[in-house]
Amino acid sequence: MSDASARGRSNRNRGAAAERELARWIRDELGIDVSRQLKQFQEAQHFDLTPVGPFGIEAKYHARINVKDWWKQAVVSAKASSLIPVVAYKVARKGWRFVLPHTSAQGDWSHDYEFTVDVGPACFAMIVRESL
């Protein structure tokens, strides 16, 4: 097996572990039972987790933070599913962050990266609770 294929498998395993961790946090913090969407590997335009209220979550755990590109991916899935896009990304040794549209962003602006906010877990949990 090549080094590239071993790295790819390691990255997928790390990503899957991060998705499971995020799903556990959502269950513990919000009482919402979510799970990984395995369709994400079979078909394009699916979020990583089952919906959290009106939100579709694209979960990322990478050494290099690239929120702008991840946001584009989340928007494609949001348009296909009529959910509000969220990018949840984990920063090593610092924890989770959540990027979502600012509450005043309406229509097409709600999908524009320039009109997003980056919040911590407590703020995201509050936003989800208020949307339910």
NORRA-V216475 format. One record per residue. N is the residue number from 1. PHI is phi in radians with two decimals (999 if undefined). PSI is psi in whole degrees, -180 to 180 (NA if undefined). NEAR is the number of other C-alpha atoms within 8 Angstrom. Layout:
n:N phi:PHI psi:PSI near:NEAR
n:N phi:PHI psi:PSI near:NEAR
This chain:
n:1 phi:999 psi:136 near:4
n:2 phi:-1.34 psi:161 near:5
n:3 phi:-1.08 psi:-39 near:6
n:4 phi:-1.11 psi:-42 near:6
n:5 phi:-1.23 psi:-36 near:8
n:6 phi:-1.16 psi:-41 near:9
n:7 phi:-1.10 psi:-43 near:8
n:8 phi:-1.06 psi:-44 near:8
n:9 phi:-1.12 psi:-42 near:8
n:10 phi:-1.08 psi:-44 near:8
n:11 phi:-1.11 psi:-42 near:8
n:12 phi:-1.09 psi:-42 near:8
n:13 phi:-1.11 psi:-42 near:8
n:14 phi:-1.13 psi:-42 near:9
n:15 phi:-1.12 psi:-43 near:10
n:16 phi:-1.12 psi:-40 near:8
n:17 phi:-1.12 psi:-40 near:8
n:18 phi:-1.14 psi:-40 near:12
n:19 phi:-1.09 psi:-42 near:13
n:20 phi:-1.13 psi:-40 near:10
n:21 phi:-1.08 psi:-45 near:8
n:22 phi:-1.12 psi:-41 near:9
n:23 phi:-1.07 psi:-41 near:13
n:24 phi:-1.11 psi:-43 near:8
n:25 phi:-1.07 psi:-44 near:9
n:26 phi:-1.09 psi:-44 near:12
n:27 phi:-1.08 psi:-46 near:11
n:28 phi:-1.19 psi:-43 near:8
n:29 phi:-1.42 psi:-40 near:7
n:30 phi:-1.97 psi:-11 near:9
n:31 phi:1.23 psi:21 near:7
n:32 phi:-1.81 psi:123 near:8
n:33 phi:-1.44 psi:107 near:7
n:34 phi:-2.07 psi:160 near:11
n:35 phi:-2.52 psi:168 near:8
n:36 phi:-1.21 psi:142 near:10
n:37 phi:-1.65 psi:110 near:10
n:38 phi:-1.27 psi:-15 near:7
n:39 phi:-1.07 psi:-23 near:7
n:40 phi:-1.00 psi:-27 near:11
n:41 phi:-1.55 psi:-23 near:6
n:42 phi:-1.65 psi:-33 near:6
n:43 phi:-2.38 psi:149 near:7
n:44 phi:-1.31 psi:168 near:7
n:45 phi:1.19 psi:35 near:10
n:46 phi:-2.15 psi:139 near:10
n:47 phi:-1.26 psi:166 near:12
n:48 phi:-1.29 psi:-31 near:12
n:49 phi:-2.11 psi:158 near:14
n:50 phi:-1.09 psi:156 near:11
n:51 phi:-0.99 psi:146 near:10
n:52 phi:-1.96 psi:93 near:10
n:53 phi:1.06 psi:-129 near:7
n:54 phi:-1.48 psi:6 near:9
n:55 phi:-1.81 psi:137 near:10
n:56 phi:-1.86 psi:130 near:16
n:57 phi:-1.96 psi:127 near:15
n:58 phi:-1.77 psi:113 near:14
n:59 phi:-1.72 psi:136 near:12
n:60 phi:-2.37 psi:140 near:11
n:61 phi:-2.47 psi:100 near:10
n:62 phi:-2.37 psi:157 near:7
n:63 phi:-1.20 psi:-36 near:6
n:64 phi:-1.83 psi:127 near:4
n:65 phi:-1.43 psi:127 near:5
n:66 phi:-2.44 psi:60 near:6
n:67 phi:-1.06 psi:-38 near:7
n:68 phi:-1.05 psi:-45 near:7
n:69 phi:-1.20 psi:-39 near:7
n:70 phi:-1.11 psi:-37 near:10
n:71 phi:-1.06 psi:-43 near:12
n:72 phi:-1.01 psi:-43 near:8
n:73 phi:-1.10 psi:-44 near:10
n:74 phi:-1.12 psi:-38 near:15
n:75 phi:-1.14 psi:-41 near:10
n:76 phi:-1.03 psi:-46 near:9
n:77 phi:-1.16 psi:-37 near:14
n:78 phi:-1.12 psi:-43 near:13
n:79 phi:-1.13 psi:-35 near:8
n:80 phi:-1.30 psi:-25 near:7
n:81 phi:-2.00 psi:-5 near:7
n:82 phi:1.05 psi:34 near:6
n:83 phi:-1.89 psi:164 near:10
n:84 phi:-1.45 psi:126 near:10
n:85 phi:-1.27 psi:142 near:16
n:86 phi:-2.43 psi:134 near:14
n:87 phi:-1.87 psi:117 near:15
n:88 phi:-1.81 psi:121 near:12
n:89 phi:-2.27 psi:145 near:10
n:90 phi:-1.85 psi:129 near:12
n:91 phi:-1.75 psi:124 near:11
n:92 phi:-0.90 psi:133 near:6
n:93 phi:1.11 psi:8 near:4
n:94 phi:-2.17 psi:-24 near:6
n:95 phi:1.81 psi:-168 near:7
n:96 phi:-1.51 psi:147 near:10
n:97 phi:-2.27 psi:155 near:12
n:98 phi:-2.31 psi:128 near:14
n:99 phi:-1.95 psi:127 near:11
n:100 phi:-2.62 psi:166 near:11
n:101 phi:-1.10 psi:143 near:15
n:102 phi:-1.11 psi:146 near:9
n:103 phi:-1.06 psi:-24 near:5
n:104 phi:-1.51 psi:-8 near:4
n:105 phi:-1.36 psi:117 near:9
n:106 phi:-2.06 psi:160 near:7
n:107 phi:1.03 psi:-139 near:6
n:108 phi:-1.09 psi:-27 near:6
n:109 phi:-1.10 psi:-27 near:8
n:110 phi:-1.18 psi:-12 near:11
n:111 phi:-1.84 psi:1 near:10
n:112 phi:-1.51 psi:126 near:9
n:113 phi:-0.99 psi:-31 near:8
n:114 phi:-1.13 psi:-16 near:4
n:115 phi:-1.96 psi:35 near:11
n:116 phi:-1.87 psi:165 near:11
n:117 phi:-2.18 psi:151 near:9
n:118 phi:-2.04 psi:113 near:8
n:119 phi:-2.18 psi:162 near:9
n:120 phi:-1.48 psi:177 near:9
n:121 phi:-1.03 psi:-42 near:9
n:122 phi:-1.09 psi:-42 near:6
n:123 phi:-1.18 psi:-43 near:8
n:124 phi:-1.08 psi:-44 near:10
n:125 phi:-1.04 psi:-42 near:10
n:126 phi:-1.09 psi:-43 near:8
n:127 phi:-1.10 psi:-43 near:8
n:128 phi:-1.11 psi:-47 near:10
n:129 phi:-1.01 psi:-41 near:8
n:130 phi:-1.21 psi:-22 near:6
n:131 phi:-1.54 psi:-12 near:7
n:132 phi:-1.53 psi:NA near:6
